[in-house]
Amino acid sequence: MGNLHMGNTRSVHLSVRLPNDVASEAEEAQRTDPDFLSRVIQYGLTRRSIYRRLREEESRGPEPISGDSVTGFVQP
């Protein structure tokens, strides 16, 4: 997935519909700490990406173990 603090970044403009109280909190956070919402979204998307990757691996099942790679003995 890579380092989240890489220099390879770009801006994305989002428009979301939020409940009024949450929207007010988001606007306040944007005024007082402009990087906060960026970090929150980055955190959420990173979690989503990890979850999606784990689900894909889970649906593929465990990787087969070849012969002597684990125990030192060839499996029958």
PDB file with SEQRES, HELIX, SHEET and CRYST1 records, atoms N, CA, C and O in Angstrom:
SEQRES   1 A   76  MET GLY ASN LEU HIS MET GLY ASN THR ARG SER VAL HIS          
SEQRES   2 A   76  LEU SER VAL ARG LEU PRO ASN ASP VAL ALA SER GLU ALA          
SEQRES   3 A   76  GLU GLU ALA GLN ARG THR ASP PRO ASP PHE LEU SER ARG          
SEQRES   4 A   76  VAL ILE GLN TYR GLY LEU THR ARG ARG SER ILE TYR ARG          
SEQRES   5 A   76  ARG LEU ARG GLU GLU GLU SER ARG GLY PRO GLU PRO ILE          
SEQRES   6 A   76  SER GLY ASP SER VAL THR GLY PHE VAL GLN PRO                  
HELIX    1 AA1 ASN A   20  THR A   32  1                                  13    
HELIX    2 AA2 PRO A   34  ARG A   60  1                                  27    
CRYST1    1.000    1.000    1.000  90.00  90.00  90.00 P 1           1          
ATOM      1  N   MET A   1       0.800  -1.175   0.000  1.00  0.00           N  
ATOM      2  CA  MET A   1       0.000   0.000   0.000  1.00  0.00           C  
ATOM      3  C   MET A   1       0.853   1.254   0.000  1.00  0.00           C  
ATOM      4  O   MET A   1       0.454   2.278  -0.555  1.00  0.00           O  
ATOM      5  N   GLY A   2       2.006   1.184   0.607  1.00  0.00           N  
ATOM      6  CA  GLY A   2       2.918   2.307   0.551  1.00  0.00           C  
ATOM      7  C   GLY A   2       2.796   3.213   1.754  1.00  0.00           C  
ATOM      8  O   GLY A   2       1.917   3.054   2.600  1.00  0.00           O  
ATOM      9  N   ASN A   3       3.691   4.153   1.803  1.00  0.00           N  
ATOM     10  CA  ASN A   3       3.750   5.120   2.878  1.00  0.00           C  
ATOM     11  C   ASN A   3       2.742   6.234   2.620  1.00  0.00           C  
ATOM     12  O   ASN A   3       2.695   6.780   1.518  1.00  0.00           O  
ATOM     13  N   LEU A   4       1.938   6.575   3.617  1.00  0.00           N  
ATOM     14  CA  LEU A   4       0.926   7.605   3.450  1.00  0.00           C  
ATOM     15  C   LEU A   4       1.515   9.006   3.365  1.00  0.00           C  
ATOM     16  O   LEU A   4       0.828   9.933   2.938  1.00  0.00           O  
ATOM     17  N   HIS A   5       2.763   9.179   3.760  1.00  0.00           N  
ATOM     18  CA  HIS A   5       3.367  10.508   3.757  1.00  0.00           C  
ATOM     19  C   HIS A   5       4.310  10.693   2.577  1.00  0.00           C  
ATOM     20  O   HIS A   5       5.283  11.443   2.662  1.00  0.00           O  
ATOM     21  N   MET A   6       4.023  10.021   1.497  1.00  0.00           N  
ATOM     22  CA  MET A   6       4.867  10.114   0.322  1.00  0.00           C  
ATOM     23  C   MET A   6       4.671  11.471  -0.346  1.00  0.00           C  
ATOM     24  O   MET A   6       3.638  12.115  -0.164  1.00  0.00           O  
ATOM     25  N   GLY A   7       5.643  11.894  -1.102  1.00  0.00           N  
ATOM     26  CA  GLY A   7       5.535  13.143  -1.836  1.00  0.00           C  
ATOM     27  C   GLY A   7       4.637  13.018  -3.050  1.00  0.00           C  
ATOM     28  O   GLY A   7       4.300  14.027  -3.669  1.00  0.00           O  
ATOM     29  N   ASN A   8       4.245  11.817  -3.402  1.00  0.00           N  
ATOM     30  CA  ASN A   8       3.432  11.577  -4.570  1.00  0.00           C  
ATOM     31  C   ASN A   8       1.958  11.695  -4.183  1.00  0.00           C  
ATOM     32  O   ASN A   8       1.305  10.683  -3.927  1.00  0.00           O  
ATOM     33  N   THR A   9       1.429  12.919  -4.137  1.00  0.00           N  
ATOM     34  CA  THR A   9       0.045  13.151  -3.723  1.00  0.00           C  
ATOM     35  C   THR A   9      -0.647  14.053  -4.728  1.00  0.00           C  
ATOM     36  O   THR A   9      -0.004  14.676  -5.573  1.00  0.00           O  
ATOM     37  N   ARG A  10      -1.962  14.112  -4.624  1.00  0.00           N  
ATOM     38  CA  ARG A  10      -2.731  15.060  -5.427  1.00  0.00           C  
ATOM     39  C   ARG A  10      -4.004  15.401  -4.672  1.00  0.00           C  
ATOM     40  O   ARG A  10      -4.460  14.643  -3.816  1.00  0.00           O  
ATOM     41  N   SER A  11      -4.558  16.533  -4.997  1.00  0.00           N  
ATOM     42  CA  SER A  11      -5.786  16.987  -4.350  1.00  0.00           C  
ATOM     43  C   SER A  11      -6.992  16.336  -5.004  1.00  0.00           C  
ATOM     44  O   SER A  11      -7.026  16.112  -6.213  1.00  0.00           O  
ATOM     45  N   VAL A  12      -7.976  16.042  -4.173  1.00  0.00           N  
ATOM     46  CA  VAL A  12      -9.254  15.530  -4.637  1.00  0.00           C  
ATOM     47  C   VAL A  12     -10.327  16.370  -3.972  1.00  0.00           C  
ATOM     48  O   VAL A  12     -10.324  16.547  -2.753  1.00  0.00           O  
ATOM     49  N   HIS A  13     -11.228  16.878  -4.758  1.00  0.00           N  
ATOM     50  CA  HIS A  13     -12.311  17.689  -4.209  1.00  0.00           C  
ATOM     51  C   HIS A  13     -13.549  16.826  -4.073  1.00  0.00           C  
ATOM     52  O   HIS A  13     -14.018  16.233  -5.044  1.00  0.00           O  
ATOM     53  N   LEU A  14     -14.074  16.761  -2.858  1.00  0.00           N  
ATOM     54  CA  LEU A  14     -15.215  15.920  -2.554  1.00  0.00           C  
ATOM     55  C   LEU A  14     -16.403  16.778  -2.158  1.00  0.00           C  
ATOM     56  O   LEU A  14     -16.259  17.847  -1.564  1.00  0.00           O  
ATOM     57  N   SER A  15     -17.559  16.286  -2.497  1.00  0.00           N  
ATOM     58  CA  SER A  15     -18.793  16.903  -2.031  1.00  0.00           C  
ATOM     59  C   SER A  15     -19.613  15.798  -1.398  1.00  0.00           C  
ATOM     60  O   SER A  15     -19.969  14.826  -2.064  1.00  0.00           O  
ATOM     61  N   VAL A  16     -19.916  15.938  -0.117  1.00  0.00           N  
ATOM     62  CA  VAL A  16     -20.660  14.910   0.591  1.00  0.00           C  
ATOM     63  C   VAL A  16     -21.859  15.525   1.292  1.00  0.00           C  
ATOM     64  O   VAL A  16     -21.835  16.688   1.695  1.00  0.00           O  
ATOM     65  N   ARG A  17     -22.901  14.728   1.430  1.00  0.00           N  
ATOM     66  CA  ARG A  17     -24.090  15.163   2.156  1.00  0.00           C  
ATOM     67  C   ARG A  17     -24.008  14.547   3.548  1.00  0.00           C  
ATOM     68  O   ARG A  17     -23.942  13.328   3.706  1.00  0.00           O  
ATOM     69  N   LEU A  18     -24.014  15.411   4.541  1.00  0.00           N  
ATOM     70  CA  LEU A  18     -23.901  14.977   5.935  1.00  0.00           C  
ATOM     71  C   LEU A  18     -25.082  15.510   6.728  1.00  0.00           C  
ATOM     72  O   LEU A  18     -25.678  16.522   6.360  1.00  0.00           O  
ATOM     73  N   PRO A  19     -25.419  14.831   7.818  1.00  0.00           N  
ATOM     74  CA  PRO A  19     -26.424  15.408   8.726  1.00  0.00           C  
ATOM     75  C   PRO A  19     -25.937  16.778   9.191  1.00  0.00           C  
ATOM     76  O   PRO A  19     -24.733  17.006   9.308  1.00  0.00           O  
ATOM     77  N   ASN A  20     -26.865  17.680   9.453  1.00  0.00           N  
ATOM     78  CA  ASN A  20     -26.507  19.065   9.790  1.00  0.00           C  
ATOM     79  C   ASN A  20     -25.489  19.179  10.912  1.00  0.00           C  
ATOM     80  O   ASN A  20     -24.544  19.961  10.806  1.00  0.00           O  
ATOM     81  N   ASP A  21     -25.663  18.413  11.988  1.00  0.00           N  
ATOM     82  CA  ASP A  21     -24.728  18.534  13.102  1.00  0.00           C  
ATOM     83  C   ASP A  21     -23.333  18.049  12.716  1.00  0.00           C  
ATOM     84  O   ASP A  21     -22.336  18.641  13.128  1.00  0.00           O  
ATOM     85  N   VAL A  22     -23.256  16.986  11.935  1.00  0.00           N  
ATOM     86  CA  VAL A  22     -21.954  16.479  11.491  1.00  0.00           C  
ATOM     87  C   VAL A  22     -21.328  17.464  10.502  1.00  0.00           C  
ATOM     88  O   VAL A  22     -20.120  17.697  10.538  1.00  0.00           O  
ATOM     89  N   ALA A  23     -22.148  18.041   9.620  1.00  0.00           N  
ATOM     90  CA  ALA A  23     -21.651  19.024   8.653  1.00  0.00           C  
ATOM     91  C   ALA A  23     -21.071  20.238   9.381  1.00  0.00           C  
ATOM     92  O   ALA A  23     -20.037  20.773   8.981  1.00  0.00           O  
ATOM     93  N   SER A  24     -21.738  20.666  10.442  1.00  0.00           N  
ATOM     94  CA  SER A  24     -21.229  21.802  11.224  1.00  0.00           C  
ATOM     95  C   SER A  24     -19.879  21.473  11.842  1.00  0.00           C  
ATOM     96  O   SER A  24     -18.968  22.301  11.837  1.00  0.00           O  
ATOM     97  N   GLU A  25     -19.753  20.262  12.375  1.00  0.00           N  
ATOM     98  CA  GLU A  25     -18.474  19.824  12.951  1.00  0.00           C  
ATOM     99  C   GLU A  25     -17.387  19.779  11.880  1.00  0.00           C  
ATOM    100  O   GLU A  25     -16.252  20.190  12.122  1.00  0.00           O  
ATOM    101  N   ALA A  26     -17.735  19.284  10.708  1.00  0.00           N  
ATOM    102  CA  ALA A  26     -16.764  19.194   9.615  1.00  0.00           C  
ATOM    103  C   ALA A  26     -16.312  20.587   9.179  1.00  0.00           C  
ATOM    104  O   ALA A  26     -15.126  20.807   8.934  1.00  0.00           O  
ATOM    105  N   GLU A  27     -17.257  21.526   9.082  1.00  0.00           N  
ATOM    106  CA  GLU A  27     -16.902  22.897   8.699  1.00  0.00           C  
ATOM    107  C   GLU A  27     -16.002  23.546   9.741  1.00  0.00           C  
ATOM    108  O   GLU A  27     -15.048  24.246   9.400  1.00  0.00           O  
ATOM    109  N   GLU A  28     -16.309  23.311  11.011  1.00  0.00           N  
ATOM    110  CA  GLU A  28     -15.478  23.858  12.092  1.00  0.00           C  
ATOM    111  C   GLU A  28     -14.080  23.262  12.051  1.00  0.00           C  
ATOM    112  O   GLU A  28     -13.090  23.982  12.183  1.00  0.00           O  
ATOM    113  N   ALA A  29     -13.997  21.955  11.867  1.00  0.00           N  
ATOM    114  CA  ALA A  29     -12.687  21.295  11.777  1.00  0.00           C  
ATOM    115  C   ALA A  29     -11.903  21.830  10.586  1.00  0.00           C  
ATOM    116  O   ALA A  29     -10.691  22.030  10.676  1.00  0.00           O  
ATOM    117  N   GLN A  30     -12.584  22.060   9.482  1.00  0.00           N  
ATOM    118  CA  GLN A  30     -11.904  22.577   8.289  1.00  0.00           C  
ATOM    119  C   GLN A  30     -11.359  23.986   8.536  1.00  0.00           C  
ATOM    120  O   GLN A  30     -10.283  24.330   8.046  1.00  0.00           O  
ATOM    121  N   ARG A  31     -12.092  24.793   9.286  1.00  0.00           N  
ATOM    122  CA  ARG A  31     -11.629  26.157   9.596  1.00  0.00           C  
ATOM    123  C   ARG A  31     -10.457  26.147  10.574  1.00  0.00           C  
ATOM    124  O   ARG A  31      -9.487  26.882  10.390  1.00  0.00           O  
ATOM    125  N   THR A  32     -10.546  25.315  11.612  1.00  0.00           N  
ATOM    126  CA  THR A  32      -9.549  25.366  12.681  1.00  0.00           C  
ATOM    127  C   THR A  32      -8.327  24.491  12.422  1.00  0.00           C  
ATOM    128  O   THR A  32      -7.231  24.805  12.884  1.00  0.00           O  
ATOM    129  N   ASP A  33      -8.508  23.406  11.691  1.00  0.00           N  
ATOM    130  CA  ASP A  33      -7.399  22.488  11.402  1.00  0.00           C  
ATOM    131  C   ASP A  33      -7.598  21.900  10.010  1.00  0.00           C  
ATOM    132  O   ASP A  33      -8.109  20.788   9.874  1.00  0.00           O  
ATOM    133  N   PRO A  34      -7.201  22.634   8.982  1.00  0.00           N  
ATOM    134  CA  PRO A  34      -7.473  22.224   7.603  1.00  0.00           C  
ATOM    135  C   PRO A  34      -6.955  20.823   7.249  1.00  0.00           C  
ATOM    136  O   PRO A  34      -7.532  20.155   6.391  1.00  0.00           O  
ATOM    137  N   ASP A  35      -5.891  20.377   7.889  1.00  0.00           N  
ATOM    138  CA  ASP A  35      -5.360  19.051   7.574  1.00  0.00           C  
ATOM    139  C   ASP A  35      -6.125  17.918   8.263  1.00  0.00           C  
ATOM    140  O   ASP A  35      -5.975  16.752   7.895  1.00  0.00           O  
ATOM    141  N   PHE A  36      -6.940  18.259   9.257  1.00  0.00           N  
ATOM    142  CA  PHE A  36      -7.641  17.240  10.018  1.00  0.00           C  
ATOM    143  C   PHE A  36      -8.540  16.364   9.143  1.00  0.00           C  
ATOM    144  O   PHE A  36      -8.454  15.137   9.196  1.00  0.00           O  
ATOM    145  N   LEU A  37      -9.396  16.990   8.343  1.00  0.00           N  
ATOM    146  CA  LEU A  37     -10.305  16.199   7.509  1.00  0.00           C  
ATOM    147  C   LEU A  37      -9.533  15.355   6.504  1.00  0.00           C  
ATOM    148  O   LEU A  37      -9.932  14.233   6.193  1.00  0.00           O  
ATOM    149  N   SER A  38      -8.451  15.885   6.006  1.00  0.00           N  
ATOM    150  CA  SER A  38      -7.620  15.120   5.084  1.00  0.00           C  
ATOM    151  C   SER A  38      -7.090  13.867   5.766  1.00  0.00           C  
ATOM    152  O   SER A  38      -7.107  12.781   5.186  1.00  0.00           O  
ATOM    153  N   ARG A  39      -6.618  14.023   7.004  1.00  0.00           N  
ATOM    154  CA  ARG A  39      -6.095  12.865   7.745  1.00  0.00           C  
ATOM    155  C   ARG A  39      -7.195  11.861   8.064  1.00  0.00           C  
ATOM    156  O   ARG A  39      -6.976  10.652   7.993  1.00  0.00           O  
ATOM    157  N   VAL A  40      -8.386  12.364   8.416  1.00  0.00           N  
ATOM    158  CA  VAL A  40      -9.503  11.475   8.727  1.00  0.00           C  
ATOM    159  C   VAL A  40      -9.901  10.673   7.489  1.00  0.00           C  
ATOM    160  O   VAL A  40     -10.109   9.463   7.571  1.00  0.00           O  
ATOM    161  N   ILE A  41     -10.007  11.343   6.353  1.00  0.00           N  
ATOM    162  CA  ILE A  41     -10.375  10.657   5.111  1.00  0.00           C  
ATOM    163  C   ILE A  41      -9.283   9.683   4.701  1.00  0.00           C  
ATOM    164  O   ILE A  41      -9.571   8.567   4.268  1.00  0.00           O  
ATOM    165  N   GLN A  42      -8.044  10.099   4.835  1.00  0.00           N  
ATOM    166  CA  GLN A  42      -6.924   9.220   4.496  1.00  0.00           C  
ATOM    167  C   GLN A  42      -6.948   7.969   5.378  1.00  0.00           C  
ATOM    168  O   GLN A  42      -6.732   6.860   4.890  1.00  0.00           O  
ATOM    169  N   TYR A  43      -7.205   8.146   6.648  1.00  0.00           N  
ATOM    170  CA  TYR A  43      -7.293   7.023   7.585  1.00  0.00           C  
ATOM    171  C   TYR A  43      -8.432   6.087   7.184  1.00  0.00           C  
ATOM    172  O   TYR A  43      -8.253   4.871   7.123  1.00  0.00           O  
ATOM    173  N   GLY A  44      -9.592   6.656   6.916  1.00  0.00           N  
ATOM    174  CA  GLY A  44     -10.752   5.847   6.555  1.00  0.00           C  
ATOM    175  C   GLY A  44     -10.541   5.080   5.258  1.00  0.00           C  
ATOM    176  O   GLY A  44     -10.889   3.903   5.167  1.00  0.00           O  
ATOM    177  N   LEU A  45      -9.977   5.739   4.262  1.00  0.00           N  
ATOM    178  CA  LEU A  45      -9.736   5.067   2.984  1.00  0.00           C  
ATOM    179  C   LEU A  45      -8.648   4.006   3.104  1.00  0.00           C  
ATOM    180  O   LEU A  45      -8.704   2.979   2.428  1.00  0.00           O  
ATOM    181  N   THR A  46      -7.665   4.247   3.955  1.00  0.00           N  
ATOM    182  CA  THR A  46      -6.620   3.244   4.178  1.00  0.00           C  
ATOM    183  C   THR A  46      -7.226   2.009   4.830  1.00  0.00           C  
ATOM    184  O   THR A  46      -6.938   0.886   4.417  1.00  0.00           O  
ATOM    185  N   ARG A  47      -8.061   2.206   5.843  1.00  0.00           N  
ATOM    186  CA  ARG A  47      -8.747   1.070   6.493  1.00  0.00           C  
ATOM    187  C   ARG A  47      -9.590   0.307   5.492  1.00  0.00           C  
ATOM    188  O   ARG A  47      -9.596  -0.924   5.477  1.00  0.00           O  
ATOM    189  N   ARG A  48     -10.303   1.051   4.651  1.00  0.00           N  
ATOM    190  CA  ARG A  48     -11.162   0.414   3.636  1.00  0.00           C  
ATOM    191  C   ARG A  48     -10.329  -0.421   2.671  1.00  0.00           C  
ATOM    192  O   ARG A  48     -10.705  -1.539   2.318  1.00  0.00           O  
ATOM    193  N   SER A  49      -9.203   0.129   2.254  1.00  0.00           N  
ATOM    194  CA  SER A  49      -8.317  -0.571   1.330  1.00  0.00           C  
ATOM    195  C   SER A  49      -7.771  -1.853   1.955  1.00  0.00           C  
ATOM    196  O   SER A  49      -7.729  -2.897   1.304  1.00  0.00           O  
ATOM    197  N   ILE A  50      -7.356  -1.770   3.217  1.00  0.00           N  
ATOM    198  CA  ILE A  50      -6.838  -2.944   3.922  1.00  0.00           C  
ATOM    199  C   ILE A  50      -7.942  -3.980   4.065  1.00  0.00           C  
ATOM    200  O   ILE A  50      -7.716  -5.160   3.795  1.00  0.00           O  
ATOM    201  N   TYR A  51      -9.121  -3.566   4.480  1.00  0.00           N  
ATOM    202  CA  TYR A  51     -10.247  -4.482   4.646  1.00  0.00           C  
ATOM    203  C   TYR A  51     -10.579  -5.169   3.324  1.00  0.00           C  
ATOM    204  O   TYR A  51     -10.786  -6.382   3.280  1.00  0.00           O  
ATOM    205  N   ARG A  52     -10.627  -4.385   2.248  1.00  0.00           N  
ATOM    206  CA  ARG A  52     -10.933  -4.951   0.932  1.00  0.00           C  
ATOM    207  C   ARG A  52      -9.878  -5.979   0.529  1.00  0.00           C  
ATOM    208  O   ARG A  52     -10.222  -7.048   0.025  1.00  0.00           O  
ATOM    209  N   ARG A  53      -8.614  -5.673   0.741  1.00  0.00           N  
ATOM    210  CA  ARG A  53      -7.538  -6.601   0.391  1.00  0.00           C  
ATOM    211  C   ARG A  53      -7.630  -7.887   1.214  1.00  0.00           C  
ATOM    212  O   ARG A  53      -7.459  -8.984   0.681  1.00  0.00           O  
ATOM    213  N   LEU A  54      -7.900  -7.748   2.512  1.00  0.00           N  
ATOM    214  CA  LEU A  54      -8.042  -8.931   3.355  1.00  0.00           C  
ATOM    215  C   LEU A  54      -9.235  -9.782   2.923  1.00  0.00           C  
ATOM    216  O   LEU A  54      -9.149 -11.010   2.922  1.00  0.00           O  
ATOM    217  N   ARG A  55     -10.334  -9.147   2.559  1.00  0.00           N  
ATOM    218  CA  ARG A  55     -11.510  -9.896   2.090  1.00  0.00           C  
ATOM    219  C   ARG A  55     -11.202 -10.648   0.799  1.00  0.00           C  
ATOM    220  O   ARG A  55     -11.636 -11.786   0.622  1.00  0.00           O  
ATOM    221  N   GLU A  56     -10.448 -10.009  -0.107  1.00  0.00           N  
ATOM    222  CA  GLU A  56     -10.073 -10.670  -1.362  1.00  0.00           C  
ATOM    223  C   GLU A  56      -9.200 -11.886  -1.074  1.00  0.00           C  
ATOM    224  O   GLU A  56      -9.392 -12.944  -1.673  1.00  0.00           O  
ATOM    225  N   GLU A  57      -8.242 -11.741  -0.160  1.00  0.00           N  
ATOM    226  CA  GLU A  57      -7.373 -12.860   0.194  1.00  0.00           C  
ATOM    227  C   GLU A  57      -8.176 -13.974   0.863  1.00  0.00           C  
ATOM    228  O   GLU A  57      -7.937 -15.156   0.613  1.00  0.00           O  
ATOM    229  N   GLU A  58      -9.122 -13.593   1.706  1.00  0.00           N  
ATOM    230  CA  GLU A  58      -9.959 -14.580   2.389  1.00  0.00           C  
ATOM    231  C   GLU A  58     -10.813 -15.352   1.379  1.00  0.00           C  
ATOM    232  O   GLU A  58     -10.999 -16.559   1.529  1.00  0.00           O  
ATOM    233  N   SER A  59     -11.324 -14.687   0.375  1.00  0.00           N  
ATOM    234  CA  SER A  59     -12.173 -15.365  -0.608  1.00  0.00           C  
ATOM    235  C   SER A  59     -11.369 -16.307  -1.508  1.00  0.00           C  
ATOM    236  O   SER A  59     -11.918 -17.263  -2.057  1.00  0.00           O  
ATOM    237  N   ARG A  60     -10.072 -16.035  -1.659  1.00  0.00           N  
ATOM    238  CA  ARG A  60      -9.215 -16.928  -2.451  1.00  0.00           C  
ATOM    239  C   ARG A  60      -8.828 -18.166  -1.665  1.00  0.00           C  
ATOM    240  O   ARG A  60      -8.430 -19.174  -2.247  1.00  0.00           O  
ATOM    241  N   GLY A  61      -8.941 -18.099  -0.356  1.00  0.00           N  
ATOM    242  CA  GLY A  61      -8.568 -19.235   0.490  1.00  0.00           C  
ATOM    243  C   GLY A  61      -7.090 -19.202   0.802  1.00  0.00           C  
ATOM    244  O   GLY A  61      -6.353 -18.360   0.290  1.00  0.00           O  
ATOM    245  N   PRO A  62      -6.662 -20.124   1.645  1.00  0.00           N  
ATOM    246  CA  PRO A  62      -5.240 -20.148   2.030  1.00  0.00           C  
ATOM    247  C   PRO A  62      -4.365 -20.552   0.852  1.00  0.00           C  
ATOM    248  O   PRO A  62      -4.770 -21.333  -0.010  1.00  0.00           O  
ATOM    249  N   GLU A  63      -3.167 -20.004   0.837  1.00  0.00           N  
ATOM    250  CA  GLU A  63      -2.220 -20.376  -0.209  1.00  0.00           C  
ATOM    251  C   GLU A  63      -1.725 -21.782   0.061  1.00  0.00           C  
ATOM    252  O   GLU A  63      -1.454 -22.142   1.207  1.00  0.00           O  
ATOM    253  N   PRO A  64      -1.605 -22.577  -0.992  1.00  0.00           N  
ATOM    254  CA  PRO A  64      -1.128 -23.949  -0.776  1.00  0.00           C  
ATOM    255  C   PRO A  64       0.294 -23.969  -0.232  1.00  0.00           C  
ATOM    256  O   PRO A  64       1.123 -23.134  -0.594  1.00  0.00           O  
ATOM    257  N   ILE A  65       0.561 -24.924   0.635  1.00  0.00           N  
ATOM    258  CA  ILE A  65       1.899 -25.092   1.203  1.00  0.00           C  
ATOM    259  C   ILE A  65       2.618 -26.122   0.359  1.00  0.00           C  
ATOM    260  O   ILE A  65       2.134 -27.238   0.174  1.00  0.00           O  
ATOM    261  N   SER A  66       3.762 -25.744  -0.145  1.00  0.00           N  
ATOM    262  CA  SER A  66       4.489 -26.691  -0.992  1.00  0.00           C  
ATOM    263  C   SER A  66       5.372 -27.586  -0.142  1.00  0.00           C  
ATOM    264  O   SER A  66       5.992 -27.134   0.820  1.00  0.00           O  
ATOM    265  N   GLY A  67       5.420 -28.831  -0.500  1.00  0.00           N  
ATOM    266  CA  GLY A  67       6.262 -29.867   0.076  1.00  0.00           C  
ATOM    267  C   GLY A  67       6.977 -29.546   1.354  1.00  0.00           C  
ATOM    268  O   GLY A  67       6.379 -29.581   2.430  1.00  0.00           O  
ATOM    269  N   ASP A  68       8.260 -29.230   1.254  1.00  0.00           N  
ATOM    270  CA  ASP A  68       9.083 -29.092   2.445  1.00  0.00           C  
ATOM    271  C   ASP A  68       9.236 -27.651   2.913  1.00  0.00           C  
ATOM    272  O   ASP A  68      10.155 -27.357   3.677  1.00  0.00           O  
ATOM    273  N   SER A  69       8.370 -26.750   2.483  1.00  0.00           N  
ATOM    274  CA  SER A  69       8.557 -25.355   2.829  1.00  0.00           C  
ATOM    275  C   SER A  69       8.290 -25.065   4.310  1.00  0.00           C  
ATOM    276  O   SER A  69       8.804 -24.084   4.847  1.00  0.00           O  
ATOM    277  N   VAL A  70       7.494 -25.906   4.970  1.00  0.00           N  
ATOM    278  CA  VAL A  70       7.169 -25.631   6.361  1.00  0.00           C  
ATOM    279  C   VAL A  70       7.835 -26.609   7.306  1.00  0.00           C  
ATOM    280  O   VAL A  70       8.513 -26.207   8.251  1.00  0.00           O  
ATOM    281  N   THR A  71       7.645 -27.878   7.054  1.00  0.00           N  
ATOM    282  CA  THR A  71       8.088 -28.878   8.030  1.00  0.00           C  
ATOM    283  C   THR A  71       9.437 -29.495   7.702  1.00  0.00           C  
ATOM    284  O   THR A  71      10.065 -30.114   8.561  1.00  0.00           O  
ATOM    285  N   GLY A  72       9.879 -29.334   6.484  1.00  0.00           N  
ATOM    286  CA  GLY A  72      11.113 -29.978   6.080  1.00  0.00           C  
ATOM    287  C   GLY A  72      10.865 -31.350   5.480  1.00  0.00           C  
ATOM    288  O   GLY A  72      11.798 -32.026   5.047  1.00  0.00           O  
ATOM    289  N   PHE A  73       9.595 -31.762   5.457  1.00  0.00           N  
ATOM    290  CA  PHE A  73       9.219 -33.058   4.885  1.00  0.00           C  
ATOM    291  C   PHE A  73       8.243 -32.829   3.740  1.00  0.00           C  
ATOM    292  O   PHE A  73       7.460 -31.880   3.752  1.00  0.00           O  
ATOM    293  N   VAL A  74       8.305 -33.693   2.776  1.00  0.00           N  
ATOM    294  CA  VAL A  74       7.371 -33.619   1.654  1.00  0.00           C  
ATOM    295  C   VAL A  74       6.036 -34.178   2.107  1.00  0.00           C  
ATOM    296  O   VAL A  74       5.961 -35.281   2.649  1.00  0.00           O  
ATOM    297  N   GLN A  75       4.987 -33.407   1.877  1.00  0.00           N  
ATOM    298  CA  GLN A  75       3.652 -33.853   2.243  1.00  0.00           C  
ATOM    299  C   GLN A  75       3.160 -34.887   1.247  1.00  0.00           C  
ATOM    300  O   GLN A  75       3.470 -34.780   0.060  1.00  0.00           O  
ATOM    301  N   PRO A  76       2.396 -35.896   1.693  1.00  0.00           N  
ATOM    302  CA  PRO A  76       1.871 -36.919   0.768  1.00  0.00           C  
ATOM    303  C   PRO A  76       0.848 -36.340  -0.184  1.00  0.00           C  
ATOM    304  O   PRO A  76       0.308 -37.060  -1.024  1.00  0.00           O  
TER     305      PRO A  76                                                      
END                                                                             
